Amino acid sequence: MKKLLFKIFIFSMFPLLLVIGINYKYDPANLFDSKNDYEHRIADFLLSGFNVTDITNMDERKLQQFFIEGMVQSPDVIVLGTSNSMYIDSDFFPGQKLINNSVSAATFNDFLSIYDLYQDKGYTPKKVILGICPEMLNSPDNQFWFSLKDQYYDMMKKIGLNFNTSNNLSFSQKSNKLFEIVSLSYFQQSVVRAFNNEGMHPTKEKFNTGATRVIDGSYNDGNYYTRKTGESIESSVKRLINKPAPELRNFSEISTVQIQTLEHFVTYLQSNGVEVVFYLLVYHPVYFQYVSKQYNILKKNEDYLFRYAAERHIRVVGQNNPENCDVSNIDFNDYSHLNKDGLMKVFKKSGEFSND
C-alpha cells in the first residue's frame, strides 16, 4: 500500500516537476541566471561595437554595471533616467560621445548607484542629463535598485548622506522567484521561448523587428510602435482616463528624503565641474488633462524642480504639460513616452539640442 501511495505521489508530482524544469531551463525573464550571463553577453556585444536585438527581460541594473566596467573611454554626456529617457541617443548630441544609462522604473537610488560605477572607473562626464518623473519625488516603492546596492551606499557617502535605508530585500522580492518557478503563466512564456529560442543576437542595424539596445546604451522598440497609428495611441490613452494613476495615487507630498538625495547629488556633480540638465516627463495631451486635475502633486513637483533648477543654474528640458513643449498626439508612443521625434522637438525647444 505504501509503495502504491508513493508511486501515486511521484506520478502526481510529475506535472509540477515538468513546470519547474521548463521554467528553470528556458527562464524567459532570466530570473534564475544567478551569474548574470545574459547581461554579460549583451554588454560584451555593445562594447564590441554591435547593437543587440530581440532582447527579453533582464536585470537592467546589472547590464549597466557590466557595460560601464568594460568601457575604455569616458563619455562626454550620460543620461540617467527611466524608460521615457531611453530613446535619447547619440543623434541628440552630434560630435559628442553619449551613453544612455537609463533603466526601467528608475529611482534616484539608481541614479546614484550607476553614477558611482563611473566614479569607480575614474570617469567624470562633462554633462549629466537627469530624466525625472513625478513619482521619483515620492518614497520609492520598488527595490530594483538593490541589484547595485553597494554602489548606492558608496555614492550616498560621497554626497554626504547616510539614510538608514533597508539593507535587505522585502519578502515579496525574495519570494518572486519561488512563485514564478511554479507559475503556469510563466510556464506558457517558457514554452514559447523553447519553441522560438533564437534569443538576443548582435547586429549592425540600429532599428530591427524586436527590441534593440544600441551601442550608445539607448533603446528602441523596433517595429512595435511603428505599427500603431496616432488614432490607436490616443484611443489607448483614453482608456486610462478616470482610472487611478498607479504612480500618483499614493503621492500627496514631496518626500524630504528624495529632495535631499537629489540636491546633494546635484551639488556633488556641479562641484566636480559637471553640467546638470533636468529632463522632465511630458504627458500625452489627453492624459495630462486628466491627471493634472486629479493630482495636485504634479504642480507641486514642477514648481519645486523649476525653482531649484533656477537656483542652481540648471537647464530644464520639457514639462508635464505637452502644450508647453510643442508636441502633439503623433509624438507619443503611449500616455507618458514620447517617441524619438517628439523627444527631439522637446530638446530643440529648450535649446539643448540642435542639428544645424
C-alpha positions as CSV (number, residue, x, y, z in Angstrom):
1,M,0.0,0.0,0.0
2,K,2.8,2.4,0.9
3,K,4.6,1.7,-2.5
4,L,1.3,2.4,-4.3
5,L,0.8,5.7,-2.5
6,F,4.4,6.6,-3.2
7,K,4.0,5.8,-6.9
8,I,0.8,7.9,-7.0
9,F,2.6,10.7,-5.2
10,I,5.5,10.6,-7.7
11,F,3.1,10.4,-10.6
12,S,1.1,13.4,-9.3
13,M,4.3,15.4,-8.8
14,F,5.4,14.9,-12.4
15,P,3.4,17.8,-13.9
16,L,4.8,20.2,-11.2
17,L,8.3,19.0,-11.8
18,L,7.9,19.4,-15.5
19,V,6.7,23.0,-15.0
20,I,9.6,23.7,-12.7
21,G,12.1,22.2,-15.1
22,I,10.8,24.1,-18.2
23,N,10.6,27.3,-16.3
24,Y,14.2,27.0,-14.9
25,K,15.7,25.9,-18.3
26,Y,14.1,28.4,-20.6
27,D,13.5,31.2,-18.0
28,P,12.0,33.9,-20.2
29,A,12.6,36.7,-17.6
30,N,16.1,35.4,-16.8
31,L,15.2,35.1,-13.1
32,F,17.4,32.1,-12.4
33,D,20.6,33.3,-14.2
34,S,22.5,33.9,-10.9
35,K,25.7,34.6,-12.8
36,N,24.0,37.2,-15.0
37,D,25.4,35.6,-18.1
38,Y,22.6,37.1,-20.2
39,E,23.5,40.7,-19.2
40,H,27.2,39.9,-19.6
41,R,26.7,38.8,-23.2
42,I,24.7,41.9,-24.1
43,A,27.3,44.2,-22.5
44,D,30.1,42.4,-24.4
45,F,28.4,42.8,-27.7
46,L,27.7,46.5,-27.0
47,L,31.4,47.1,-26.0
48,S,32.5,45.3,-29.2
49,G,30.5,47.8,-31.4
50,F,27.4,45.7,-32.0
51,N,23.8,46.6,-31.3
52,V,21.8,43.8,-29.6
53,T,18.3,42.9,-30.7
54,D,15.5,40.6,-29.7
55,I,16.2,41.3,-26.1
56,T,13.9,39.9,-23.5
57,N,13.6,40.6,-19.8
58,M,16.8,41.1,-17.8
59,D,18.4,42.9,-14.9
60,E,18.9,46.3,-16.5
61,R,21.0,47.5,-13.5
62,K,23.5,44.6,-13.9
63,L,23.7,45.4,-17.6
64,Q,24.7,48.9,-16.7
65,Q,27.3,47.6,-14.4
66,F,29.0,45.3,-16.9
67,F,28.6,47.9,-19.7
68,I,30.3,50.7,-17.7
69,E,33.0,48.4,-16.2
70,G,34.1,47.4,-19.7
71,M,34.4,50.9,-21.1
72,V,37.8,52.2,-22.2
73,Q,36.8,55.9,-22.7
74,S,34.8,58.3,-20.6
75,P,31.6,59.6,-22.3
76,D,31.0,63.3,-22.7
77,V,27.3,63.0,-21.9
78,I,25.4,60.4,-19.9
79,V,21.6,60.0,-19.4
80,L,20.3,58.8,-16.1
81,G,16.6,58.3,-16.3
82,T,13.8,55.8,-16.6
83,S,12.0,54.3,-19.6
84,N,10.9,57.6,-21.0
85,S,14.5,58.7,-21.3
86,M,15.8,55.6,-23.1
87,Y,15.2,56.9,-26.6
88,I,17.7,59.7,-26.2
89,D,20.7,58.6,-28.3
90,S,23.8,60.0,-29.9
91,D,21.8,61.8,-32.6
92,F,20.9,64.4,-29.9
93,F,24.5,65.4,-29.3
94,P,26.4,65.3,-32.6
95,G,30.2,65.2,-32.2
96,Q,30.0,64.2,-28.5
97,K,30.2,60.7,-27.0
98,L,26.8,60.0,-25.4
99,I,25.9,57.0,-23.2
100,N,22.3,56.4,-22.1
101,N,22.3,54.6,-18.8
102,S,18.5,54.8,-18.2
103,V,16.8,51.8,-16.6
104,S,13.1,50.9,-16.2
105,A,11.3,52.0,-13.1
106,A,14.3,54.1,-12.1
107,T,14.5,56.0,-8.8
108,F,17.1,58.5,-7.5
109,N,18.8,55.4,-5.9
110,D,19.5,54.1,-9.4
111,F,21.0,57.5,-10.4
112,L,23.4,57.3,-7.5
113,S,24.4,53.7,-8.0
114,I,25.0,54.0,-11.7
115,Y,27.0,57.2,-11.4
116,D,29.1,55.5,-8.8
117,L,30.1,53.0,-11.4
118,Y,31.6,55.8,-13.4
119,Q,33.4,57.1,-10.4
120,D,34.9,53.7,-9.8
121,K,36.3,53.9,-13.4
122,G,37.7,57.4,-12.7
123,Y,35.4,58.8,-15.3
124,T,33.7,62.2,-14.9
125,P,31.3,63.1,-17.8
126,K,31.0,66.8,-18.9
127,K,27.2,66.7,-18.8
128,V,24.6,64.6,-16.9
129,I,21.0,64.6,-18.1
130,L,18.7,63.6,-15.2
131,G,15.3,62.2,-16.5
132,I,12.9,63.0,-13.7
133,C,9.4,61.6,-13.5
134,P,7.0,63.0,-10.9
135,E,6.9,59.8,-8.8
136,M,10.7,60.0,-8.2
137,L,10.0,62.7,-5.6
138,N,7.8,60.2,-3.7
139,S,9.2,57.5,-1.5
140,P,10.4,54.6,-3.7
141,D,8.0,51.7,-3.9
142,N,10.3,49.2,-5.6
143,Q,13.7,47.6,-4.8
144,F,15.0,47.1,-8.3
145,W,17.9,49.4,-7.3
146,F,19.0,46.7,-4.9
147,S,21.0,45.0,-7.7
148,L,23.6,47.8,-7.2
149,K,23.0,48.4,-3.5
150,D,26.8,48.5,-2.7
151,Q,27.3,51.3,-5.3
152,Y,24.3,53.1,-4.0
153,Y,25.6,53.2,-0.4
154,D,29.0,54.1,-1.6
155,M,27.6,57.1,-3.5
156,M,25.5,58.1,-0.6
157,K,28.6,58.6,1.5
158,K,30.3,60.6,-1.3
159,I,27.4,63.1,-1.5
160,G,27.3,63.4,2.3
161,L,24.2,61.4,3.2
162,N,23.7,58.4,5.4
163,F,20.0,57.5,5.4
164,N,19.0,54.3,7.2
165,T,17.8,52.5,4.0
166,S,17.0,48.9,4.4
167,N,19.9,46.6,3.5
168,N,17.5,43.6,2.9
169,L,15.1,42.7,0.2
170,S,11.5,42.6,1.1
171,F,9.7,39.3,1.4
172,S,7.9,40.0,-1.9
173,Q,11.1,40.5,-3.7
174,K,12.7,37.4,-2.3
175,S,9.7,35.2,-3.0
176,N,9.2,36.4,-6.6
177,K,11.5,33.6,-8.0
178,L,9.8,30.9,-5.9
179,F,6.4,31.9,-7.2
180,E,7.5,32.2,-10.8
181,I,9.2,28.8,-11.0
182,V,5.9,27.1,-10.3
183,S,3.8,29.7,-12.2
184,L,1.6,28.4,-15.1
185,S,1.7,31.8,-16.8
186,Y,5.5,31.8,-16.6
187,F,5.4,28.2,-18.0
188,Q,3.4,29.5,-21.0
189,Q,6.1,32.1,-21.7
190,S,8.8,29.4,-21.2
191,V,7.2,27.1,-23.8
192,V,7.0,30.0,-26.3
193,R,10.7,30.6,-25.7
194,A,11.5,26.9,-26.0
195,F,10.0,26.8,-29.5
196,N,11.4,30.1,-30.6
197,N,14.7,30.2,-28.8
198,E,16.8,32.2,-31.2
199,G,17.2,34.7,-28.3
200,M,19.0,38.0,-28.4
201,H,21.8,38.5,-31.0
202,P,24.2,41.1,-32.2
203,T,23.5,43.2,-35.3
204,K,24.9,46.3,-37.0
205,E,21.4,47.5,-37.7
206,K,20.1,50.1,-35.3
207,F,16.4,49.5,-36.0
208,N,15.1,45.9,-36.0
209,T,11.9,43.9,-35.7
210,G,12.5,43.3,-32.0
211,A,13.6,45.5,-29.1
212,T,17.1,46.7,-29.5
213,R,19.9,48.1,-27.3
214,V,22.2,50.3,-29.3
215,I,25.9,50.7,-28.7
216,D,25.4,54.1,-27.0
217,G,23.1,52.4,-24.5
218,S,19.9,53.8,-25.9
219,Y,16.9,51.6,-26.6
220,N,14.3,51.3,-29.3
221,D,11.2,49.1,-29.6
222,G,11.8,48.0,-33.2
223,N,8.6,47.7,-35.2
224,Y,6.3,47.5,-32.2
225,Y,5.2,51.2,-32.2
226,T,5.6,51.8,-35.9
227,R,2.6,49.6,-36.4
228,K,0.5,51.9,-34.2
229,T,-1.3,54.9,-35.6
230,G,-1.9,58.2,-33.8
231,E,-5.5,57.3,-33.5
232,S,-4.8,53.9,-31.9
233,I,-2.4,55.5,-29.4
234,E,-4.9,58.2,-28.5
235,S,-7.6,55.5,-28.1
236,S,-5.4,53.5,-25.7
237,V,-4.7,56.6,-23.7
238,K,-8.4,57.4,-23.4
239,R,-8.9,54.0,-21.8
240,L,-6.8,55.1,-18.9
241,I,-8.9,58.2,-18.2
242,N,-10.9,58.0,-14.9
243,K,-8.7,55.2,-13.6
244,P,-6.3,55.8,-10.7
245,A,-2.7,56.5,-11.9
246,P,-0.7,53.8,-10.1
247,E,2.4,56.0,-9.8
248,L,0.5,59.0,-8.4
249,R,-2.4,57.7,-6.3
250,N,-0.4,57.4,-3.1
251,F,1.6,60.6,-3.7
252,S,0.4,63.7,-1.9
253,E,3.5,65.3,-0.6
254,I,7.1,65.5,-1.9
255,S,9.5,63.4,0.1
256,T,12.1,65.3,2.0
257,V,14.4,62.3,1.7
258,Q,14.1,62.4,-2.1
259,I,14.7,66.2,-2.1
260,Q,17.8,65.8,-0.1
261,T,19.1,63.0,-2.2
262,L,18.5,64.9,-5.5
263,E,20.0,68.2,-4.1
264,H,23.1,66.5,-2.6
265,F,23.7,64.6,-5.8
266,V,23.4,67.7,-8.0
267,T,25.7,69.6,-5.6
268,Y,28.2,66.8,-5.9
269,L,28.1,66.8,-9.7
270,Q,28.4,70.5,-10.0
271,S,31.3,70.7,-7.6
272,N,33.1,68.3,-9.9
273,G,32.5,70.5,-12.9
274,V,29.6,68.5,-14.4
275,E,26.8,70.4,-16.2
276,V,23.4,69.1,-15.0
277,V,20.3,69.1,-17.1
278,F,16.8,68.1,-16.0
279,Y,14.6,66.3,-18.5
280,L,11.0,66.3,-17.1
281,L,8.4,63.7,-18.2
282,V,6.0,65.0,-20.8
283,Y,2.5,63.5,-20.7
284,H,0.3,62.7,-23.7
285,P,-2.2,65.7,-24.1
286,V,-5.3,63.6,-23.3
287,Y,-3.7,62.0,-20.3
288,F,-2.3,65.3,-18.9
289,Q,-5.8,66.9,-19.0
290,Y,-6.9,64.1,-16.7
291,V,-4.0,63.7,-14.2
292,S,-3.4,67.4,-13.8
293,K,-6.9,67.9,-12.5
294,Q,-6.8,64.8,-10.3
295,Y,-3.3,65.1,-8.8
296,N,-2.2,68.4,-7.4
297,I,1.2,66.9,-6.7
298,L,2.2,67.4,-10.3
299,K,2.2,71.2,-10.0
300,K,4.0,71.0,-6.6
301,N,6.6,68.8,-8.2
302,E,7.2,71.1,-11.2
303,D,7.2,74.3,-9.0
304,Y,9.9,72.8,-6.8
305,L,12.0,71.5,-9.7
306,F,11.9,74.8,-11.7
307,R,12.6,76.8,-8.6
308,Y,15.6,74.6,-7.6
309,A,16.9,74.5,-11.2
310,A,16.8,78.3,-11.3
311,E,18.8,78.4,-8.0
312,R,21.4,76.0,-9.4
313,H,21.5,77.4,-13.0
314,I,20.2,74.1,-14.4
315,R,18.7,73.9,-17.8
316,V,15.2,72.3,-17.8
317,V,14.1,70.3,-20.8
318,G,10.3,69.5,-21.0
319,Q,7.3,69.9,-18.8
320,N,4.4,67.7,-17.8
321,N,2.1,69.8,-19.9
322,P,2.7,69.0,-23.6
323,E,1.2,72.3,-24.7
324,N,4.4,73.9,-23.4
325,C,6.6,71.6,-25.4
326,D,5.2,72.0,-28.9
327,V,4.3,68.3,-29.1
328,S,1.0,66.6,-30.1
329,N,-0.6,63.2,-30.3
330,I,1.7,62.0,-33.1
331,D,4.8,62.5,-31.0
332,F,3.9,59.8,-28.4
333,N,4.1,56.1,-28.1
334,D,1.7,56.0,-25.2
335,Y,0.4,58.1,-22.3
336,S,3.9,59.0,-21.0
337,H,6.5,58.0,-23.5
338,L,7.5,60.4,-26.3
339,N,8.8,58.8,-29.4
340,K,12.2,59.9,-30.7
341,D,10.8,62.6,-32.9
342,G,8.8,64.0,-30.0
343,L,11.9,63.9,-27.8
344,M,13.9,65.8,-30.4
345,K,11.2,68.5,-30.6
346,V,11.3,69.0,-26.8
347,F,15.1,69.1,-26.6
348,K,15.3,71.6,-29.6
349,K,12.7,73.8,-28.0
350,S,14.8,74.1,-24.8
351,G,17.9,74.9,-26.8
352,E,19.6,71.7,-25.6
353,F,19.8,70.1,-29.0
354,S,20.4,71.4,-32.4
355,N,21.1,69.6,-35.7
356,D,22.1,72.7,-37.6
